[in-house]
Structures are given as structure tokens and as C-alpha cells.
């Protein structure tokens, strides 16, 4: 199945790339349709795949150790998933499950690395988008941490 570069344009990666660069990157992508409630990947599993949400949403949940999982975020269209595992092979830190039907594009690490010789700027821009995505996750976690501290101890917070 040929994937159009336009599928990437409204994503965090597509914002970094020209139309022609999106087409080159799309040529190494695969597309998956994930049905409502279906798992994209499980916490603790290892993968060298980067997932790009092109439609739909995913509940990001973590095992609490108390017999159930907590949803910590809803991943939306245009966002990335599996960034850390894609970069270093680390296990996934959360489980992603589709909330409604969803579609993702996938990029295998080896396929992106194969672009290094002929299209190094595309690889650089993909990596830059991954760093931006990870920084946004860190920013959001820091904000949620501060909100929790303010809730627990309102005398020390801004509330």
C-alpha cells in the first residue's frame, strides 16, 4: 500500500518537513488501522517502531500496581507514540489503547536510518520532532506534578 505524503503533513513530524520530504518519508511508512478498544502496544513491551497518529485518539495508561491501570493522557491526531523505544529500544512506559477507531503510520528505526545517506535532513527533522514531542511530555508531566502538589498542600501552592 502506498502512503501519501499528505498523511504526514498535519502531524508533529509533517510540520517540520516540506511536501516533497513528506512524500519521501511516507515511502518508508506503513499504515495501521486500530479498532476501538484495540491495543496499539503494551506497557513493558519493546519495539523499534515510531507511531504517528493520523486519525483518532489513544488512551495512554500505566499499571498502578493495584490491579488496575490509570489513564494519564489522551493522545490525539498528529501526535507521536513510542518515541523512546524507537530511539533506544527501551520498553514502552505505558499501554496505548484506541478510543474510537484510529489510524497510525509506523516507521521502523532501520528504515529511517536507511535514509541517512540520501536524505539526512529528513532524518534530522524527524529526530527534532521526536525531541519536541518528548519535551512536551516532560512539560505536561511537570505541570501535572505541580498541580498535584498544590492540591495536596494548598498553603504552598498558588491556590
Helices and strands as residue ranges (DSSP letters): H 6-9, G 14-16, H 19-26, E 30-34, E 39-41, E 49-63, E 69-75, E 80-81, H 83-88, E 95-108, H 109-113, H 120-152
